[in-house]
Amino acid sequence: MANVNIKELLDSGVHFGHLTRKWDPNMAPYIYTERNGVHIIDLYKTAAKIEETAAALEKIANSGRKILFVATKKQAKDIVAEKAKSINMPYITERWPGGMLTNFITIRKAVKKMATIDRMKQDGSFDALSKREKLQINRQREKLEKNLGSITDMTRLPGAIFVVDVKKEHIAVSEAQNLNIPIFAMVDTNSDPRPIDFVIPSNDDASKSIEKVLSFITDAIANGLSERKAGKEKTKEVKEEATEKKAPKAKKAPKTEEASEEVSTEETK
């Protein structure tokens, strides 16, 4: 379970919301007060929500399903990419490809296209192409790598998505809703929290705030993955022990005729 320190959240500016005139009334339960025309988020509620979210994501990671991280805004993309890579989870930090979830089969075909191009370069068939064709294929490969390179290991729909700024990533949220994929998100005071399954009321504009919240989340996911790995190793050991116990014991070799004759000869003497 994530042990969230309120002072750490405060120092990272997680409590700063948007201007009061830009607020979404549905965020009212998470707002503590207003200061100089800016809403202040209740950090005690934020801490409770981080712990709740971390526990849920830890279970999903433990089950072996992938968690897709989505953040295309400038101040979040590099942090999200780094954090997602550290726990080997897929992420989207460039433009959200329309139909990424709802038309996942087509997206997978595009990902496979990258693998096909790589094979062409290895088996030599790429060298047989003209200079113009090589240039076109290389450009296509670069574009695919930029937009989809981070999801090459995601062979099926994710078990959940984690979004930074639900207002900006509304298409991703909508697609996840259509497919009943659980949505976890950092939600600022200018956004509607109702479509989100696990809301973390927080400042989604400051890089320090994003990094702090994500550090709690990724630590929980890493813990879930390590527990899964330990569980697999334990199961393997139990199976190996059971196999050893079931293995038949070696039978004693029967006495040969010569050996029995020698015994009888000694007895007669």
C-alpha positions as CSV (number, residue, x, y, z in Angstrom):
1,M,0.0,0.0,0.0
2,A,1.2,3.5,-0.9
3,N,2.2,5.5,2.2
4,V,1.4,9.0,1.1
5,N,3.0,11.9,2.9
6,I,0.8,15.1,2.9
7,K,3.9,17.4,3.2
8,E,5.4,15.8,0.1
9,L,2.2,16.5,-1.9
10,L,2.2,20.1,-0.5
11,D,5.9,20.7,-1.5
12,S,5.2,19.4,-5.0
13,G,2.2,21.8,-5.5
14,V,-0.3,19.0,-5.9
15,H,-2.9,21.2,-4.1
16,F,-3.0,24.0,-6.7
17,G,-6.2,23.9,-8.8
18,H,-7.3,26.1,-11.7
19,L,-8.8,29.6,-11.5
20,T,-12.2,29.6,-9.8
21,R,-13.9,30.9,-13.0
22,K,-12.7,27.8,-14.9
23,W,-13.8,25.2,-12.3
24,D,-16.1,22.2,-12.9
25,P,-18.8,22.1,-10.2
26,N,-18.5,18.3,-10.1
27,M,-15.1,18.7,-8.5
28,A,-16.6,20.6,-5.5
29,P,-16.3,17.6,-3.1
30,Y,-12.5,17.7,-3.6
31,I,-11.9,21.4,-3.2
32,Y,-10.8,22.7,0.2
33,T,-10.9,26.4,-0.3
34,E,-10.2,29.3,-2.7
35,R,-7.2,31.6,-2.5
36,N,-6.4,34.6,-4.7
37,G,-8.9,33.4,-7.3
38,V,-7.5,29.9,-7.4
39,H,-9.1,26.7,-6.0
40,I,-7.1,24.7,-3.5
41,I,-7.5,20.9,-3.5
42,D,-8.0,19.0,-0.3
43,L,-4.8,17.1,0.0
44,Y,-6.2,14.7,2.6
45,K,-8.7,13.5,0.1
46,T,-6.0,13.4,-2.6
47,A,-3.8,11.2,-0.3
48,A,-6.8,8.8,0.3
49,K,-7.5,8.6,-3.4
50,I,-3.8,7.9,-4.3
51,E,-3.8,5.0,-1.8
52,E,-7.1,3.6,-3.2
53,T,-5.8,3.9,-6.8
54,A,-2.4,2.4,-6.0
55,A,-4.1,-0.6,-4.3
56,A,-6.4,-1.2,-7.3
57,L,-3.5,-0.9,-9.9
58,E,-1.3,-3.2,-7.8
59,K,-4.0,-5.9,-8.1
60,I,-4.3,-5.4,-11.8
61,A,-0.5,-5.6,-12.3
62,N,-0.4,-8.7,-10.1
63,S,-3.0,-10.3,-12.3
64,G,-0.6,-10.0,-15.3
65,R,-2.6,-7.4,-17.3
66,K,-1.1,-4.3,-18.8
67,I,-1.8,-0.7,-17.7
68,L,-1.8,1.9,-20.5
69,F,-0.5,5.3,-19.5
70,V,-1.8,8.3,-21.5
71,A,-0.4,11.8,-21.4
72,T,0.3,13.9,-24.5
73,K,0.7,17.3,-22.8
74,K,4.2,18.8,-22.9
75,Q,4.8,19.0,-19.2
76,A,3.7,15.4,-18.6
77,K,4.9,13.3,-21.6
78,D,8.5,12.9,-20.7
79,I,7.7,12.0,-17.0
80,V,5.1,9.5,-18.0
81,A,7.3,7.9,-20.6
82,E,10.1,7.5,-18.1
83,K,7.9,6.1,-15.3
84,A,6.0,3.7,-17.7
85,K,9.3,2.4,-19.1
86,S,10.7,1.8,-15.6
87,I,7.8,-0.7,-14.9
88,N,7.7,-2.0,-18.5
89,M,4.1,-0.7,-19.2
90,P,2.8,0.6,-22.5
91,Y,2.2,4.4,-22.9
92,I,1.0,7.0,-25.4
93,T,2.8,10.4,-25.2
94,E,2.4,11.5,-28.8
95,R,-1.0,12.2,-30.5
96,W,-3.7,9.7,-29.4
97,P,-4.4,7.4,-32.4
98,G,-8.1,7.5,-33.1
99,G,-9.5,4.0,-32.4
100,M,-6.5,3.0,-30.3
101,L,-8.8,0.9,-28.1
102,T,-12.1,0.6,-30.0
103,N,-10.3,-0.4,-33.2
104,F,-7.4,-2.2,-31.6
105,I,-7.1,-4.9,-34.3
106,T,-6.1,-2.2,-36.9
107,I,-3.6,-0.6,-34.5
108,R,-2.0,-4.1,-34.0
109,K,-1.7,-4.4,-37.7
110,A,0.2,-1.1,-37.8
111,V,2.5,-2.3,-35.0
112,K,3.1,-5.6,-36.9
113,K,4.1,-3.5,-40.0
114,M,7.1,-2.2,-38.0
115,A,8.2,-5.8,-37.3
116,T,7.8,-6.7,-41.0
117,I,10.0,-3.7,-42.1
118,D,12.6,-4.8,-39.5
119,R,12.6,-8.4,-40.9
120,M,13.0,-7.0,-44.4
121,K,16.2,-5.2,-43.3
122,Q,17.5,-8.4,-41.7
123,D,16.9,-10.8,-44.5
124,G,18.3,-8.5,-47.2
125,S,15.0,-7.9,-49.1
126,F,15.1,-4.3,-48.2
127,D,18.4,-3.8,-50.0
128,A,16.8,-5.0,-53.3
129,L,14.4,-2.0,-53.2
130,S,15.0,1.2,-55.1
131,K,16.3,4.3,-53.3
132,R,12.9,6.0,-53.4
133,E,11.1,2.9,-51.9
134,K,13.7,2.7,-49.2
135,L,13.1,6.3,-48.3
136,Q,9.3,5.9,-48.1
137,I,9.6,2.7,-46.0
138,N,12.1,4.4,-43.6
139,R,9.7,7.4,-43.2
140,Q,6.8,5.1,-42.5
141,R,8.8,3.1,-40.0
142,E,9.9,6.3,-38.2
143,K,6.3,7.6,-38.0
144,L,5.0,4.3,-36.7
145,E,7.8,4.1,-34.1
146,K,7.0,7.7,-32.9
147,N,3.3,7.0,-32.5
148,L,3.1,3.3,-31.6
149,G,6.6,2.2,-30.7
150,S,5.7,2.4,-27.0
151,I,2.9,-0.1,-27.3
152,T,4.6,-2.9,-29.2
153,D,4.4,-5.3,-26.2
154,M,0.7,-4.6,-25.7
155,T,-0.8,-7.6,-27.6
156,R,-4.3,-7.3,-26.2
157,L,-6.5,-4.6,-24.7
158,P,-5.1,-3.2,-21.4
159,G,-6.6,-4.1,-18.0
160,A,-6.8,-0.3,-17.2
161,I,-5.7,3.1,-18.4
162,F,-4.1,5.8,-16.4
163,V,-4.6,9.4,-17.7
164,V,-3.0,12.7,-16.9
165,D,-5.5,15.5,-17.7
166,V,-8.8,13.9,-18.6
167,K,-10.0,17.1,-20.4
168,K,-7.1,16.9,-23.0
169,E,-7.3,13.1,-23.3
170,H,-11.1,13.0,-23.6
171,I,-11.0,10.7,-26.6
172,A,-9.0,8.1,-24.7
173,V,-11.4,8.3,-21.8
174,S,-14.4,7.9,-24.2
175,E,-12.9,4.8,-25.9
176,A,-12.1,3.2,-22.5
177,Q,-15.7,3.9,-21.3
178,N,-17.1,2.2,-24.4
179,L,-15.1,-0.9,-23.7
180,N,-15.7,-0.9,-19.9
181,I,-11.9,-0.5,-19.3
182,P,-11.3,0.9,-15.8
183,I,-10.1,4.5,-16.0
184,F,-7.6,5.9,-13.4
185,A,-6.7,9.6,-13.7
186,M,-5.2,12.8,-12.2
187,V,-8.2,15.1,-12.3
188,D,-7.8,18.9,-11.9
189,T,-10.5,21.3,-10.7
190,N,-11.4,22.3,-14.4
191,S,-12.4,18.7,-15.3
192,D,-15.4,16.5,-14.9
193,P,-14.6,13.5,-12.6
194,R,-17.8,11.6,-13.3
195,P,-16.5,9.3,-16.2
196,I,-13.5,8.3,-14.1
197,D,-13.5,5.2,-12.1
198,F,-10.6,6.1,-9.8
199,V,-10.2,9.9,-9.4
200,I,-7.0,11.5,-8.0
201,P,-7.9,15.2,-7.4
202,S,-4.6,16.9,-8.2
203,N,-2.7,19.5,-10.1
204,D,-2.2,18.0,-13.6
205,D,-0.3,21.0,-15.1
206,A,2.9,21.2,-13.0
207,S,5.6,18.6,-13.7
208,K,6.6,18.3,-10.0
209,S,3.0,17.4,-9.1
210,I,2.7,14.9,-12.0
211,E,6.0,13.3,-11.0
212,K,5.1,13.0,-7.3
213,V,1.7,11.4,-8.0
214,L,3.1,9.0,-10.6
215,S,5.9,7.9,-8.3
216,F,3.3,6.5,-5.8
217,I,1.4,4.9,-8.6
218,T,4.4,3.2,-10.3
219,D,5.8,2.0,-7.0
220,A,2.6,0.2,-6.3
221,I,2.5,-1.3,-9.8
222,A,6.2,-2.4,-9.4
223,N,5.2,-4.0,-6.1
224,G,2.3,-5.9,-7.8
225,L,4.7,-7.1,-10.5
226,S,7.3,-8.3,-8.0
227,E,4.6,-10.2,-6.0
228,R,3.4,-11.8,-9.2
229,K,7.0,-12.9,-10.0
230,A,7.6,-14.3,-6.5
231,G,4.3,-16.1,-6.7
232,K,5.2,-17.8,-10.0
233,E,8.6,-18.8,-8.6
234,K,7.0,-20.3,-5.5
235,T,4.4,-22.2,-7.6
236,K,7.3,-23.6,-9.8
237,E,9.2,-24.8,-6.7
238,V,6.0,-26.5,-5.3
239,K,5.5,-28.3,-8.6
240,E,9.1,-29.4,-8.7
241,E,8.8,-30.8,-5.2
242,A,5.6,-32.6,-6.0
243,T,7.2,-34.1,-9.1
244,E,10.2,-35.4,-7.1
245,K,7.9,-37.0,-4.5
246,K,5.8,-38.7,-7.2
247,A,8.9,-40.1,-9.0
248,P,9.2,-43.9,-8.4
249,K,12.0,-45.1,-6.3
250,A,14.7,-47.3,-7.9
251,K,14.0,-51.0,-7.3
252,K,16.7,-53.3,-6.0
253,A,18.3,-55.4,-8.7
254,P,17.2,-59.1,-8.3
255,K,19.9,-61.7,-7.4
256,T,21.4,-63.4,-10.3
257,E,21.6,-67.2,-10.6
258,E,25.4,-67.2,-10.1
259,A,25.0,-65.3,-6.8
260,S,22.4,-67.7,-5.5
261,E,24.5,-70.7,-6.4
262,E,27.5,-69.3,-4.5
263,V,25.3,-68.8,-1.4
264,S,24.0,-72.4,-1.5
265,T,27.6,-73.7,-2.0
266,E,28.8,-71.8,1.1
267,E,25.9,-73.3,3.1
268,T,26.8,-76.9,2.2
269,K,30.4,-76.3,3.3
